[in-house]
């Protein structure tokens, strides 16, 4: 849960006169979610943020489903997604349901010719490869390898990359994404036993204020379509804002793992949550220190959730033949656990260098045609003794 943030110039009170140096008014906008009940910020614009000149058309970006009702475990080789120049064209949905799209992207170029806004979903971008700057109408954030970028729905943004070698793991959520509520007190502050705290969350640090008129293309995603809309004023014209609704960054390297004498369950790795899925971070850590502990995870049944694990870096002790950029899907309805030999290998080990992002969804995930292009069709047999 973000905390109160203020950037730029704002008036003393909300919904009161706020004058420019020439005596005219700045234009106030409430930028909020869940009606008037969710997180919000008050923004102040040089120009009215409502000036649409033209809607040029739209095109579909709905994922094409290959398997709607899936019970098969898959391994997807994520780095086989081919790089493309354009950021939006590079985004390939590999797993999806009515709550979430799980997407891979390998853009080679920054977004220069347009602005982008997802009007339906919060976007959680995990930076696997690359660095640069997230530029938004609510301020800018630098990013690099290992960063999560949480971009609330409705945020207008661009991505400036430092070079062409970029790999992103993206979670698009139709539900607001928060920090885990069990790690917060009733004021919203992260508690002492939380694996991270507010000082680890990086807030926007600079505003780009452009008081320009002209033709400005914003590509807006709504219900699986991209609409090309021309606005009469520059989208980055905010002179100041305050509130709780804004993009922020968190590095997976700042997550402090919770360990114990025996193997800890996946919820100790939880980093973000919605009421439809959770996101966890598996980070380098000391292994369990009971003298007879088995560090490898125990077999467990996915009775009511699909488990997706995106492998980032390091040694993946519980899996055989896993490389960075791979994705494993273990669907609800069947148990899964360590690969043959993994339990025995883990005994006596004292630490792991694994780095991975997990998404557990409470509704089944559908497998897309883009996923099948990079799928290992025999992965579900990899637990057999040979």
N, C-alpha and C positions, 0 to 999 in steps of 0.2 A: 504494500500500500504506500504510494508516495506521500510525502508530507508537504506542508505548506511551503510554497516557493514564490518568490517575487523577483521580477526581472524588468528593467527599464523604468519608465515613468508611469505613475498611476495617480489618480486623485485621492484625496483624503477619505472620501466616502464613495461607496458604490452608487451607481445610478444618479450621479449628480453632474453638474456642469464641469467639463474638463476642456479648457480652451487651449488652442494652439497659440504660438507667439503672435499670429496676425489677428487673433480674436475669434476666429471660427472654431468650431467644435471638433474634437476627436470623436470617433464613432465607437461606441461601446458594443461588445458582443459577449453574451454568456455562452461559453463553450463547455457543455455538460452532457452527462449520460444518465440513463434510466430516468427519463423525464426530468424532474427537478429534485430527484432523490439521490442521485449518484454523485460521483466526483465532478467538480466543475472548476473552471477558471474564468475570470473576467478579463477580456482582452480590449485593448484600445487601439483603433485603426486610424491611419491617415485618411483613408477613403472608406466609403460604405462597402462592406464585404459581400454585398448582395447583387452586384452588377454583372449579370450574365448577358453577353452580347449575342451568343449563338451556341446552339447545340448541334454539332456537325454530324453526329451519328454515333453508332455504338457497334461493338463486336463482342462475341461470346468468348469467355475464357473458362467456361464450365469444364471441369475435368471429364474425360470420357472414361466410363467405367468398364473395366474388363471383368471383374468379379464382384458382384453385388452382395452375395451371401458367401462369405469366405470362412473356412475353418482350417486352412492350410497355413503352416508357418513358412515364411519367406525370408530370404536374405536378398536385399537390394544393394547393388554395387553403385553407390551414389556418385562416385567420381567418374562414372561412365556417362553421366549427364553432360552433354557437350556444351562448352562455353558458347555464349552468344553475345553479340555487341550490346543489345538493348537490355536494360534491367528487367522490364516487364515481360519481354519475350523470353527471357532466360528462365523465368519462374515455371517450374514443372510440378504440378500437384501429383504426388505419388500415392497418398492415402487420404481418404476423406469420409466424413459423415455429415450429418446436419449441423453439428456443433463446431467442426474444426476441419481445416485443410492442412495437411503436412506437405511441405513444398521444399524442393531443392532448386537452387539457382546458382549459375556460374556466369555472372555478367562481366564483360570485358571493359565496358565503358561507363563513365558517370552519366547520370541523367541530366542532360543539358538542354534539350529542346522542349521539355514539358515539366510540369509539376504533377505529383501523384497524390491521390487521396483514396483510402479505403473507407467507404461510408458504412460498411456492414460489420467490420471485424477489427478487433485489436490485432496488431501484428507483433509477434515476438521474433526478431531476427537474431540468430546465433551466427557469429562471425567465425567460420572455421579457417578460412584463408583470406588475407587481405587486410587493408587498413584504409582509413580515410576519415571523412566527416559526414555525419548526418545533419542535413540542413532542413529546418522546419520553420513554420510560421510562428512557433513558440520558442525559437532559439536553436542553437547548434550544439552538437556533441561530437567529440572525436571518438573514433572506434578503432579497434585492432583485434588481433587473434584472441579468441576466448571471450569476447564481449557478447552479452545479451543486450539488444536494443528493444525496449518496450515502447511501441508507438501506438498510442490510443487511437481508436477509430475516429475518423474525421480530421486527423492531423494531415496537413498538407506538407509534403516533404520531397526532398531530392537526396540522392546519395552521390557523394563525390569520392571516387576511389583513387588511391595513390598510384595503382598500376593495373594491369590486366588480369592478374592472377587472383581471382576472387571466388570463394565458395561459401554459400550461405545455406543454413538450415532454418526454414521459416515455419512458424506455427501461426496460422490465421484463425482467430477465435471469434465466433459469433457471440460469445459471452465475455464480459469484462475479465481481464487477467489481473489478479491481485497477488500479493505475498501471502503465505499461508496464515490463516487466522489463528491457528494454535500457537504461532510464534509472536502474536501481538496481544497487548493488554487491551482493556476496554476503551482506552484513549486512542488506540491505533499504533502505539509505539512498539517497536520490535523488542522483545524481551531478552534477558541475559542468556537464556539457553538457545536462542536463535542462532543458526549457523552463519548469519550475517546481520549487519545492523545498518542504520541510516547513513552512517558515514561511508559505507561501501557503495551507496547508490549515487551515481553521478547525474547531476541535474544540468539542464541547458545553461550554458555560461555566456552566450552572446546572442544578441538579436540582430538580424539583418532588417533594417527598416528602409524600404524603397517606396518613395512617394511618386509612383509612375503610373501613367495611363497608357493604354495601347491595346494590343491583342495578346492575351496570356493564356496558353493552353494548359488546362488541368485535366488529367485523365482520372476519372472518378470511377471506382469499382462499386457496383451495386448489383446484388443478386446474380452474380456470375457473369456480368457484362461490364465492359469498360466503355464509359461514355466520354467522348471528346467534347469538352465544354470550353468556350472562349469567354474569359472574363475581361472586363474593361480596365481593371486595376491590378497592379502587381500583388500576388498573394502574400508576399512577405512585406507587409506594410504596418506591422504591429509596433507601436512605440513602447508598450509596456503591458504587463499582465500580472495577476496574482491568483493563487488558488492551488488546487490539488491535481488538476487534470493536465498533464504535460508528458512528453516523452522523457525517458531516463535510461541510463546505462548501468549495467552491473556485470562485472567480470567474473567468469566461472572460477578464475584463479583466486578470487576473494572469498569463495565459499569455504567455510571451516567444517570439515567432516566430523560427524558424530560417530564415535567408535565405542566398543564395549568388550567385555570378556568373551562373549560369544557373538556369532554373526548377527548384525543388526538388520531389521527389515527395511525395505525400500523407502517407507515414509521418512526416515531420518535424512534422506537425500533430497527431500522436497524443497523446491525453490520458488515455484509459482503455482497458483491454483485457480480454477474456475469451479462452477458447480457441475461441469460436464467432463473435465479432465484435469490431470495434474502434470506438472513438469518437474523433473528431478535432475540433479547434477551429481554425477559420480566422479569424484576427484581423487588425486593421489592422497593416500592415507595409510596409517599403520593398521595392520590387521589385528584381529581378535587376539587377546592375550591370555585366555584360559589355556592351561597347559595341554589340554586335549581338544582344543577348538578345531573346527574345520572351516577355514576361511572362505571356501567356495560357497556360493549360495545354495541353499537346500532346494530340492524339487518343490515346486508349488503349482497349484491349480489356478489358472486364469478363469475363474468361474463367472465373474461379472465384468471383466474389463479386457480390452485389447492392450497389449504391451508393445511399445515401439522403442527401440534403443538405437540411437545414432552414435556410432563409434568415432571419436574425435582423435585420440592419440593414446600412446602408451601400450601397456600389455593388458590384453583382455583375458584374464585368467580363466574365466568360466567358459570360454568359447574356443573352438578350434578353427583355424583358417579364417580369421577375421582381420580386416585391414581398415585403416582410417577411411572414413567416408561410407563405410558399409552401414546398412540399416537392417535390423532384424525385426520382424513382425511375428509376435506370438499371440494368436487370436484367442478370444474367450472360448471356453468349452473344452480345452485340452490342457493337461499339465505340461510344464516344461521345466528345465533345470540345466545343470552343467552338462557340457558335452562329455562323452566317455573319456576317462582319464583325468578330467579336470579336478575332481575331488581329490584324487590321490596326489596330483601335482601340487595342490594348494597346501597340504598338511606340512607344517613346519615353516611355511613362508611368513615373513614378518611385515611385509608392506607391499603395496601395489602402486604403480604409476599410471593406472588407467584414467582416462578422461572421456566421459560420455554424457550424452543428454538423453533422458528418457521421457516419453509421453505416454501416460496411461489414460485411455478413454473409456467412459462408461457405456457408450454406444458402440456397436461394432463398426469397424472401418471397412470401407470398400476399397478394393485395389484397382488402380487406374491403368489405362493402356500405357502411359508413360512409365509406370512402375514395372510392368511386365517386360518392357524393353531392356531393363537392367536387372531382372530377377534371376536368381539361382533357383531353378525349378526343382532341384533335388534336395534343397536345404532341409525339408521336413523329415528326410530319412537320416539326417546326420547324427541322430542319437542311437542308431543301431550299432550293436557290437559287430565288428568286422574281423 
